[in-house]
Amino acid sequence: MTRALDDYLSTLVDMGSEVLTNSLRLWKNGVQSEQAFWTRWFETQGLEWPADFKERQIDRDVPSWLSTLFPPGRGEVSILDVGSGPLPKIGNKHPNRPVRVLAADPLAHFYNELVSQHLPQGTPIPVIFSFAEDLSCRFEPESFDLINCTNALDHSVAPMWALLEMTLILKKNGKIILSHRRNEATVENYEGFHQWNFDISNENDNLIFWNESNTINVNSILGDYCSIKHLTPKDSEYITSIIVKESYPNFDSLRYHRILRACLLEAMLEIA
């Protein structure tokens, strides 16, 4: 385990799980507003986005920009959409390659109930339950060629932890695509799920996760085995970054899981 990664995990779970407890409490406090939004979205068939509501219900090709990131060859491409919401937008087919598309979200049980109420025909991509921070307990190591996360990682309990989990279930040379509004938590005044900002450092182009309490340099934590490049200009309102898993991390997975699971139930007890 690299020193930067070890330091991050220690920070997350030190002080009697205080950091993790606070992160979980803030996330839990945001659940109700997220549920209210999607309830209205279904009841109005898309709020001010009715075309989007209809499009999400049909089989459709994965977007062309995503297909440019496919691994070489003609074999099946495995894709995971993390924090997908109730009706994933990512698409579920491709004209020239077989694709296997899965979607995961911690509010899956609530979303699937909404789907059963409003769309009895079901959806092209069913959503399964998983926190982004728990992906390696839900999926086998190196299960996916591509992992997409759009406007969702900033809603997670701990985005760096969630991103680390994505790398564990990503194949070597696989890619993670992160697309998020720049510094959305500050724009939304830290309301609901908006507890983390994403930005790009002006000094070295490093990807930064930050809020009023923490600043995390993603490159320093993942840099030993991943490369990160940005597809959007520095001053863009939205940030799209591609993280490539170039090698296998020097990673003691047993120690990692012991560090986090040892304090997780304690943290859950504090917010119960």
C-alpha positions as CSV (number, residue, x, y, z in Angstrom):
1,M,0.0,0.0,0.0
2,T,1.5,3.4,-1.0
3,R,2.2,5.9,1.7
4,A,-0.3,8.4,0.3
5,L,-3.0,5.8,0.2
6,D,-2.2,4.6,3.7
7,D,-2.3,8.1,5.0
8,Y,-5.7,8.7,3.4
9,L,-7.2,5.5,4.9
10,S,-5.8,6.4,8.3
11,T,-7.3,9.8,8.1
12,L,-10.7,8.4,7.2
13,V,-10.8,6.0,10.1
14,D,-8.8,7.8,12.9
15,M,-10.2,9.7,15.9
16,G,-12.5,6.9,16.8
17,S,-14.1,6.8,13.3
18,E,-15.1,10.5,13.6
19,V,-14.3,11.4,10.0
20,L,-16.1,8.4,8.6
21,T,-19.0,8.9,11.0
22,N,-19.4,12.5,9.9
23,S,-19.3,11.5,6.3
24,L,-22.0,8.9,6.8
25,R,-24.1,11.3,8.7
26,L,-24.0,13.9,6.0
27,W,-24.8,11.4,3.4
28,K,-27.7,10.0,5.3
29,N,-29.1,13.5,5.8
30,G,-29.2,13.9,2.1
31,V,-31.2,10.8,1.3
32,Q,-34.6,12.3,1.8
33,S,-34.0,15.2,-0.7
34,E,-32.7,12.8,-3.3
35,Q,-35.7,10.5,-2.9
36,A,-38.0,13.5,-3.2
37,F,-36.4,14.7,-6.4
38,W,-36.7,11.3,-8.1
39,T,-40.3,10.8,-6.9
40,R,-41.2,14.1,-8.5
41,W,-39.2,13.1,-11.6
42,F,-41.3,10.0,-12.1
43,E,-44.6,11.6,-11.2
44,T,-44.1,14.3,-13.8
45,Q,-42.4,12.0,-16.3
46,G,-39.2,13.9,-16.2
47,L,-39.9,17.3,-14.7
48,E,-38.5,19.8,-17.3
49,W,-36.7,16.9,-19.1
50,P,-39.5,14.8,-20.6
51,A,-37.5,13.7,-23.6
52,D,-34.8,12.4,-21.3
53,F,-37.4,10.5,-19.3
54,K,-38.6,8.7,-22.5
55,E,-35.1,8.1,-23.8
56,R,-34.0,6.3,-20.7
57,Q,-36.8,3.7,-21.1
58,I,-35.7,2.3,-24.4
59,D,-32.8,0.1,-25.6
60,R,-30.1,2.3,-27.1
61,D,-26.5,2.3,-28.2
62,V,-23.8,3.3,-25.7
63,P,-22.6,6.8,-26.7
64,S,-20.0,7.1,-29.4
65,W,-17.5,8.8,-27.0
66,L,-17.7,5.8,-24.7
67,S,-17.1,3.3,-27.5
68,T,-13.9,5.1,-28.4
69,L,-12.6,3.9,-25.0
70,F,-13.4,0.2,-25.7
71,P,-10.4,-2.2,-25.3
72,P,-9.1,-3.5,-28.7
73,G,-10.5,-6.6,-30.2
74,R,-14.0,-7.9,-30.9
75,G,-14.8,-9.5,-27.5
76,E,-17.5,-8.5,-25.0
77,V,-17.0,-5.2,-23.3
78,S,-18.0,-5.1,-19.6
79,I,-19.3,-1.7,-18.4
80,L,-20.4,-0.6,-14.9
81,D,-22.4,2.6,-14.3
82,V,-21.8,3.7,-10.7
83,G,-24.4,5.9,-9.0
84,S,-26.6,5.4,-12.0
85,G,-29.9,6.7,-10.6
86,P,-33.1,4.8,-11.3
87,L,-32.9,4.8,-15.1
88,P,-29.3,4.6,-16.4
89,K,-28.5,6.8,-19.4
90,I,-25.4,4.9,-20.5
91,G,-27.0,2.6,-23.1
92,N,-27.1,-1.1,-23.3
93,K,-26.0,-2.2,-26.8
94,H,-23.4,-1.5,-29.5
95,P,-23.7,-2.1,-33.3
96,N,-20.3,-3.8,-33.6
97,R,-19.4,-5.3,-30.2
98,P,-21.2,-7.3,-27.5
99,V,-21.5,-5.3,-24.4
100,R,-22.5,-6.2,-20.8
101,V,-23.8,-3.2,-18.9
102,L,-24.6,-3.2,-15.2
103,A,-25.7,-0.3,-13.0
104,A,-25.2,0.2,-9.3
105,D,-26.6,2.7,-6.8
106,P,-27.0,2.8,-3.0
107,L,-30.6,3.9,-3.4
108,A,-31.4,1.0,-5.8
109,H,-34.2,-0.5,-3.6
110,F,-36.0,2.8,-3.5
111,Y,-35.5,3.4,-7.2
112,N,-36.6,-0.1,-8.2
113,E,-39.8,0.5,-6.2
114,L,-40.4,3.7,-8.2
115,V,-39.8,1.8,-11.4
116,S,-42.3,-0.9,-10.5
117,Q,-44.9,1.8,-9.7
118,H,-44.5,3.9,-12.8
119,L,-42.9,1.6,-15.4
120,P,-44.3,-1.9,-15.1
121,Q,-42.6,-2.9,-18.3
122,G,-39.2,-2.5,-16.5
123,T,-36.1,-0.9,-17.7
124,P,-33.3,-1.8,-20.1
125,I,-30.7,-1.8,-17.4
126,P,-31.8,-2.9,-13.9
127,V,-30.1,-1.2,-11.0
128,I,-28.5,-3.3,-8.3
129,F,-27.7,-2.2,-4.8
130,S,-24.2,-1.1,-3.9
131,F,-22.5,1.8,-2.3
132,A,-19.6,3.0,-4.4
133,E,-17.5,2.5,-1.3
134,D,-18.5,-1.2,-1.3
135,L,-18.0,-2.2,-4.9
136,S,-15.2,-4.7,-4.2
137,C,-17.6,-6.6,-1.9
138,R,-20.2,-6.8,-4.7
139,F,-18.1,-7.6,-7.7
140,E,-15.1,-9.8,-8.4
141,P,-11.7,-8.1,-8.8
142,E,-11.0,-6.9,-12.4
143,S,-14.6,-7.4,-13.6
144,F,-15.0,-4.4,-15.8
145,D,-13.3,-2.8,-18.9
146,L,-15.0,0.5,-18.3
147,I,-16.6,2.2,-15.2
148,N,-18.6,5.3,-15.8
149,C,-19.6,7.7,-13.0
150,T,-21.5,10.9,-14.0
151,N,-22.7,13.5,-11.5
152,A,-22.6,10.8,-8.8
153,L,-19.2,10.5,-7.2
154,D,-19.6,13.9,-5.5
155,H,-22.8,12.5,-3.9
156,S,-20.9,9.6,-2.3
157,V,-20.0,9.1,1.4
158,A,-16.3,9.4,0.7
159,P,-15.4,9.9,-3.0
160,M,-11.7,8.9,-2.7
161,W,-12.7,5.6,-1.0
162,A,-15.3,5.1,-3.8
163,L,-12.8,5.8,-6.5
164,L,-10.3,3.4,-4.9
165,E,-13.0,0.7,-4.9
166,M,-13.6,1.3,-8.6
167,T,-9.9,0.6,-9.4
168,L,-10.1,-2.7,-7.5
169,I,-12.9,-4.1,-9.8
170,L,-11.4,-2.6,-13.0
171,K,-9.3,-4.7,-15.3
172,K,-5.7,-3.8,-16.1
173,N,-5.7,-1.1,-18.8
174,G,-9.4,-0.5,-18.0
175,K,-10.7,3.0,-17.7
176,I,-12.8,5.0,-15.2
177,I,-14.7,8.0,-16.7
178,L,-15.6,10.7,-14.2
179,S,-17.9,13.5,-15.4
180,H,-19.0,16.1,-12.8
181,R,-19.8,19.7,-12.4
182,R,-16.9,21.7,-11.1
183,N,-17.2,22.6,-7.4
184,E,-20.9,21.7,-7.2
185,A,-21.1,21.5,-3.4
186,T,-20.2,25.2,-3.1
187,V,-22.7,26.0,-5.9
188,E,-25.4,24.0,-4.1
189,N,-24.4,25.4,-0.7
190,Y,-23.6,21.9,0.6
191,E,-27.2,20.9,0.6
192,G,-28.5,17.3,0.3
193,F,-26.0,14.9,-1.3
194,H,-23.7,17.8,-2.4
195,Q,-20.9,17.5,0.1
196,W,-17.8,17.3,-2.1
197,N,-16.3,19.5,-4.8
198,F,-14.2,18.3,-7.7
199,D,-11.6,20.6,-9.3
200,I,-8.3,20.5,-11.2
201,S,-5.3,22.1,-9.6
202,N,-3.9,25.2,-11.4
203,E,-0.4,24.2,-10.4
204,N,-0.1,20.7,-11.8
205,D,-3.4,19.6,-13.3
206,N,-4.0,17.1,-10.5
207,L,-7.5,16.1,-9.8
208,I,-8.7,17.4,-6.4
209,F,-11.6,16.4,-4.2
210,W,-12.3,19.0,-1.5
211,N,-14.9,20.4,0.9
212,E,-14.8,22.7,3.9
213,S,-12.9,20.1,6.0
214,N,-10.7,18.1,3.6
215,T,-8.6,18.4,0.5
216,I,-7.6,15.2,-1.3
217,N,-5.1,15.0,-4.2
218,V,-6.3,12.0,-6.3
219,N,-3.1,11.8,-8.3
220,S,-0.9,11.4,-5.2
221,I,-3.0,8.5,-4.0
222,L,-3.6,6.6,-7.3
223,G,-0.5,7.8,-9.2
224,D,1.6,4.7,-8.5
225,Y,-0.7,2.5,-10.6
226,C,-3.1,4.8,-12.5
227,S,-2.7,7.7,-15.0
228,I,-5.2,10.5,-15.0
229,K,-6.0,12.9,-17.9
230,H,-8.7,15.5,-18.3
231,L,-10.8,15.9,-21.4
232,T,-12.2,19.3,-20.6
233,P,-10.5,22.7,-20.4
234,K,-9.3,24.0,-17.0
235,D,-12.0,26.7,-16.9
236,S,-14.9,24.4,-18.0
237,E,-18.0,24.3,-15.8
238,Y,-17.8,20.5,-16.0
239,I,-14.8,18.3,-15.5
240,T,-14.4,15.0,-17.4
241,S,-11.4,12.9,-16.4
242,I,-10.2,9.5,-17.6
243,I,-8.4,7.3,-15.1
244,V,-6.5,4.3,-16.6
245,K,-5.4,1.4,-14.4
246,E,-1.9,0.9,-15.9
247,S,-0.6,-1.7,-13.4
248,Y,-1.6,-3.7,-10.4
249,P,-1.3,-1.8,-7.1
250,N,1.0,-2.9,-4.4
251,F,-2.0,-3.5,-2.3
252,D,-2.7,-5.5,0.9
253,S,-6.4,-6.1,0.3
254,L,-6.9,-7.9,3.6
255,R,-5.4,-5.0,5.6
256,Y,-7.4,-2.5,3.5
257,H,-10.7,-4.3,4.3
258,R,-9.8,-4.7,7.9
259,I,-9.0,-1.0,8.3
260,L,-12.3,0.1,6.9
261,R,-14.6,-2.6,8.1
262,A,-13.2,-2.4,11.7
263,C,-14.7,1.1,12.1
264,L,-17.7,0.9,9.8
265,L,-20.2,-0.6,12.2
266,E,-19.0,1.7,14.9
267,A,-19.7,4.7,12.6
268,M,-23.1,3.3,11.7
269,L,-24.0,3.0,15.4
270,E,-23.1,6.6,16.0
271,I,-25.6,7.8,13.3
272,A,-28.4,5.3,14.0
